[in-house]
Amino acid sequence: VQLVESGGGLVQPGGSLRLSCAASGFTFSNSAMSWHRQAPGKERELVAGISSGGGSTNYASYVKGRFTISRDNAKNTVYLQMNSLKPEDTAVYYCNAGRNKFPYSGTYYPWGQGTQVTVSS
């Protein structure tokens, strides 16, 4: 199994980024996918999850209305569009796969390397 996150970077407050996670080694289209993040000194937390078919999503309260999770099953890729970024969104962002059941927060596989998002002026 491989989970390869990309798309992070340095962005000013109010800016946007689009993260991607390319998955391989398991049946992507049968799995719910999720994004998680870990800030320095804090535990990893769920950001958003999406059902296997993409028709149902779940968001943490602190990103609802600003972030959008989506997926392309033909490309085995899940995305996280992040708008109106805040300094408190600074973290390493990771994706994972899990059971196709709400809240789509499962983490079946070892974590990838993640992608760093830094929101700062």
C-alpha positions as CSV (number, residue, x, y, z in Angstrom):
1,V,0.0,0.0,0.0
2,Q,1.2,3.5,-0.9
3,L,-0.4,6.8,0.0
4,V,1.5,9.7,-1.5
5,E,0.4,13.2,-0.5
6,S,1.4,16.3,-2.4
7,G,0.4,19.9,-3.0
8,G,1.4,21.5,0.3
9,G,3.3,24.7,0.6
10,L,3.5,28.2,2.1
11,V,0.5,30.4,1.7
12,Q,-0.7,33.6,3.1
13,P,-3.8,33.8,5.3
14,G,-6.9,33.8,3.2
15,G,-5.2,31.9,0.4
16,S,-5.9,28.5,-1.1
17,L,-4.2,25.2,-1.7
18,R,-5.3,21.9,-3.3
19,L,-3.8,18.8,-1.9
20,S,-3.7,15.4,-3.7
21,C,-3.2,11.9,-2.4
22,A,-2.4,9.2,-4.9
23,A,-3.3,5.7,-3.6
24,S,-2.2,2.3,-4.7
25,G,-2.1,-1.3,-3.4
26,F,-5.7,-1.6,-2.4
27,T,-9.1,-1.4,-4.0
28,F,-9.5,2.4,-3.9
29,S,-13.0,2.5,-5.3
30,N,-14.3,0.3,-2.4
31,S,-12.7,2.4,0.3
32,A,-13.7,5.6,2.1
33,M,-10.9,8.1,2.1
34,S,-10.0,10.7,4.6
35,W,-7.7,13.6,5.2
36,H,-6.0,14.1,8.6
37,R,-3.6,16.7,9.9
38,Q,-1.0,17.0,12.7
39,A,0.3,20.3,14.0
40,P,3.5,20.5,16.0
41,G,2.9,19.3,19.5
42,K,-0.6,18.2,18.8
43,E,-2.3,14.9,18.1
44,R,-3.3,13.9,14.6
45,E,-6.9,14.9,13.9
46,L,-9.5,14.2,11.2
47,V,-10.1,17.0,8.7
48,A,-12.5,15.4,6.2
49,G,-13.8,12.1,4.9
50,I,-15.5,10.9,1.8
51,S,-17.5,7.8,0.9
52,S,-16.2,5.3,-1.6
53,G,-18.4,6.6,-4.4
54,G,-17.9,10.3,-3.4
55,G,-21.6,11.0,-2.7
56,S,-21.2,11.5,1.0
57,T,-18.8,13.6,2.9
58,N,-17.9,14.5,6.5
59,Y,-16.0,17.6,7.7
60,A,-14.5,18.6,11.0
61,S,-16.3,21.7,12.4
62,Y,-13.1,23.8,12.1
63,V,-12.9,23.4,8.3
64,K,-16.6,23.1,7.3
65,G,-17.4,25.7,4.7
66,R,-13.7,26.3,3.8
67,F,-12.4,22.9,2.8
68,T,-13.8,20.5,0.2
69,I,-12.9,16.8,-0.2
70,S,-13.4,15.0,-3.5
71,R,-12.1,11.9,-5.3
72,D,-11.5,10.5,-8.7
73,N,-11.8,6.8,-8.6
74,A,-10.5,6.5,-12.2
75,K,-7.2,8.0,-11.0
76,N,-7.1,6.5,-7.5
77,T,-6.7,10.0,-6.1
78,V,-8.4,12.0,-3.3
79,Y,-8.2,15.7,-3.1
80,L,-8.6,18.4,-0.5
81,Q,-9.4,21.9,-1.7
82,M,-8.5,24.3,1.0
83,N,-9.8,27.9,0.9
84,S,-9.7,30.8,3.3
85,L,-6.7,29.3,5.0
86,K,-5.9,30.4,8.5
87,P,-2.6,30.2,10.5
88,E,-4.2,27.5,12.7
89,D,-4.5,25.3,9.6
90,T,-0.7,25.0,9.6
91,A,0.1,21.3,9.9
92,V,1.3,18.2,8.0
93,Y,-1.6,16.8,6.1
94,Y,-2.1,13.0,5.5
95,C,-4.6,10.8,3.7
96,N,-5.7,7.3,4.6
97,A,-8.4,4.8,3.7
98,G,-11.0,3.1,5.8
99,R,-14.4,1.5,6.1
100,N,-17.1,2.9,3.9
101,K,-19.2,4.0,6.8
102,F,-19.9,7.5,8.1
103,P,-17.9,9.4,9.4
104,Y,-15.4,7.9,7.0
105,S,-12.5,8.4,9.5
106,G,-10.9,5.0,9.3
107,T,-7.2,4.6,9.0
108,Y,-6.4,1.1,7.7
109,Y,-2.9,1.7,6.4
110,P,0.4,3.1,7.6
111,W,0.7,6.8,7.1
112,G,2.5,8.3,4.2
113,Q,5.0,11.1,4.4
114,G,2.4,13.8,4.4
115,T,2.5,17.2,2.9
116,Q,3.4,20.3,4.9
117,V,0.9,23.2,4.8
118,T,2.1,26.5,6.3
119,V,-0.2,29.5,6.5
120,S,1.7,32.6,7.4
121,S,2.2,36.2,6.3
